[in-house]
């Protein structure tokens, strides 16, 4: 049985947001950001991942200014319908620090360890 997806069926926060984790096709976690019903709809319609910027209180089309766009391969919904997983083809670094992933710091033996340097 096929069920047509309706973004209204997702469980958003009181602010109308849902967390979205971006993962590349190789399985590496790139970043976490927030989406709204509108950005979920736009992402599905265009194939270009679009988020909600809490700091700017505006739609954030990933890579619009940097060129580091995320092309949607597949959107997945978790079991509680309150988190999304975006499988993406990432052009360039995903992080605003110019690193491939926003998760470049590990905590090891109580110390922070930088796992990757910014890309050139």
C-alpha positions, 0 to 999 in steps of 0.5 A, spaced: 500 500 500 502 506 498 501 512 502 501 519 499 506 523 504 503 530 507 508 534 511 502 536 515 503 529 518 510 531 521 510 533 528 513 540 529 515 544 535 511 549 538 515 554 533 513 550 527 520 547 526 522 539 525 530 537 526 533 535 520 540 531 519 543 531 513 547 525 511 552 524 505 551 518 500 557 515 504 553 515 510 557 521 513 553 525 518 554 532 515 550 537 519 543 538 523 539 544 521 531 546 522 526 545 517 519 548 517 513 545 513 514 550 507 521 548 507 520 541 507 515 542 501 520 546 497 525 541 498 521 535 495 518 540 490 525 542 487 530 537 490 535 542 493 535 542 500 532 548 504 532 549 511 529 554 516 535 559 519 533 560 526 538 566 527 535 570 521 528 568 522 528 566 514 528 561 509 535 558 508 536 555 501 543 551 503 548 553 498 545 559 495 550 564 497 556 559 498 555 554 492 555 548 497 548 546 495 545 539 498 541 535 492 536 531 495 537 524 494 532 521 499 528 524 505 526 519 511 522 520 517 523 517 523 518 513 527 515 518 531 515 523 525 519 528 529 525 528 525 528 528 518 534 524 515 536 528 509 540 523 504 544 528 500 549 529 495 553 535 498 557 540 493 563 542 497 563 543 505 557 542 509 559 547 515 560 554 515 567 553 518 568 550 511 569 543 513 566 537 510 562 536 516 559 540 522 561 535 527 569 536 526 570 536 534 570 529 538 571 529 546 576 524 548 578 523 555 575 529 557 579 534 551 576 536 545 580 534 539 579 537 532 578 531 527 578 535 520 581 542 518 577 547 514 578 545 506 582 550 502 
